[in-house]
Amino acid sequence: MKLAPVIPVLVINDVAHAVPIAQALVAGGLPALEVTLRTPCALDVIRAMKQVPGAVVGAGTVLNPRDLDAALEAGAEFIVSPGLTADLGKAAIAAGVPFLPGTANASDIMLGLDLGLTRFKFFPAEASGGIKALSAIAAPFGMAKFCPTGGITPETAPNWLTLDAVLCVGGSWMIPKGAPDVARIEAAARQAAGLRG
């Protein structure tokens, strides 16, 4: 969460796009890459991106311990989930892997704290009430830090990054759909890497 102000959230449908996208993002200053398990080739994308020097590749959309095991076997270095269950939380902790579970309310955060977690994804950030909602929800939990994801844009990211409880944001705006335009991706990554609250 402290490698860069933005973690790219990646939905990649073609393994051939994995390495050029990862190279462009790392060159632009965004080393932490979240590959969502939303496509049939996602695990192969993780394996491919792991070969890119400087890339720290994690798996997103991890829904259960089976997904966790598959992601770790593919080489994922961190795990992101849209929510939090006790089973997934315990499995991630037992695996010793950095884990960013999704939270949208105080009960989610309290479940995570009960499991010994202090780092969370706030998801879906904009649909869950945006900055005002996270500010209110985070207030009683000074030990908790967040990565808001879902609806974040380059225009709104700096506002999120001003919050003490926010260490970084997640976003997909750096990677347009289709074949990768490496120069465009690197330029967007460089801009995102320079964002500060």
N, C-alpha and C positions, 0 to 999 in steps of 0.2 A: 504493500500500500504506500510505501514511502519511496519507491523507485522513481516515480513520475507522478504528476498531478492527474493523469488520465490513464485508465486501463482500457485499451481497445477491446470491445466485445465483438467477437468475430463469428459470423455464420458463413461458413465456407462450403460450397457445394462441389468443388472440384479440387482434388488433391494437387493438381498441377499448379494451382494458384497459391498454395500454402507458402512455399519458400520465397517467391517474390514479394508477397505481402509482408511476411515476417521481416525480410531484409529491409524493406522500405520503412516499416514502422520502427525497427531498431535504429536504422540510420537517422531517422527523424527524432530520436530521443525517447521513444516509448518502448522499453524493453519487456514490460510485463504484458503478456498476451493471453487473453481469455478466449479459448476456443470452445464455443457452446456445442453441447452434444445434441444438436438439433438436426443434424444431417447424417446420412448413412456413412459418410467418409470421415466424420469428425475425429475418430481415434487415429486414423491414418494421417490426418492433418496435424494432430499433436506430434506424432512421430516425426513427420517431415520438418515441422517448425523447430523441433528440438535440435536439429542439425545446424541451425543458424547461429553463428557466434553472437553472444550477447543477449540472446532471447531467453526469457524466463517464461516458460509456457505452462499455462494452467488449463483446467477443464471447467467449463461453466455448464449450467443446466444439469447439474448432478442431482438426481432426485432420490436416490436410495443407495444402500451399501453395494449393490451389484454395479451400479454406475460408477461408484467410487473405486471399486476394485479394477474395473475395466480401464478407467482413466489413469490410475496409478500404474497399471501394467503397460500402458501406452507411453508412460514417462511424464505424466502431469506433475508439475512441481508445486501447484497450489490448486485448491478446489473451491468452486463457487456454486452456490445453490440458490434457487429462487425462494426457498423457504427453509424451515428448520424443523426436523423431527428428532426425537430423542435417539432413535436408531441410527440415523445418519450422523448426528453429532457425535455419538459415542464411537462409531466406526472411524470417523475422521480423526478424532482425538487418539484413538488406539493406533492408527496408522502413522501418527506423528507428522501429518502433513498440514501446512497452513490452510485454514478453512475459513471461508467467508460465507456464512449462511444468510439468506434473505430474511429480513424482518420488516414489518410494516406497523407494528404496534408495541406497546409496553410488554404485553404478555410474551411475545416472541423474544424480546430482549431478555426478559427475566428467565425464560427457559434456557437461553444461551448462557447467561451468567451462572445459572445452576449447574450447567455442564462444564463451567470453567472457561468459557469463551468471552472475549472482550472486543473482538473485531467483527463487524457486521456489514452486510450489504443492506441498504435501504431501498426496497423494491416493491412495486414500481414507483419510483420517486415522485414524478409529477402527478401521476394518477392517485397517489396516496396522500396528496395534500401539499406537496412541494416543500419549499424551504420552511414555511411556517409550521407545517406538521412535524418535520424532523426536529426543528428547534424545540418545540414543545415536548415531543416524545423523548428526546435525548436529555433534557434538563435534569431529570432525577438520576441519570445514569452517567455520572462524571467519568467513570472508568471505561465507558464504551466509546469506540471510535467507528466511523461509518464510511462506506463508499456508496453514495447514492448512484443508482443506475435506473434507467427507464425514463426516456423523454428528455434527457440532458442534451443540450446543444452547445456549440462553441460560444454562443452568446450568453447562455445561462450558467455555464460551468464556473466562471469566476465568482458568481454570487454564491454558489454552493461552497466553493473553496474558502470563502471568508468565515464560515462557521468553524468554531473551535473543535466541534465534534467530528468534522469531516477531514479525512486525511487525503482522499483522492476521489475522483468520480469515475464512473464507467460510461462509455459511450461507443456508438458504432458509426458516428458521422464521418470518420476518417477514411472509411472503405466503401466506396460506391459499389453498387451491384454490378456484376458482369466481370469480364476479364480485367485484371488489375492494371491500372495506369500507375506505374511505379513512381513516376515523378510527382504526380498529383497526391498519391498517398503519403510519400515522404514529406511533401510540403505541408499537408494537413497535420501530419504527426509532429512536425517541427513547431507549428503554431500551437498545437495542443500541449506539447511539452513545455512551452513557455507560459502557459496559463498559470496565474496565481490569483488568490483571492484578495 
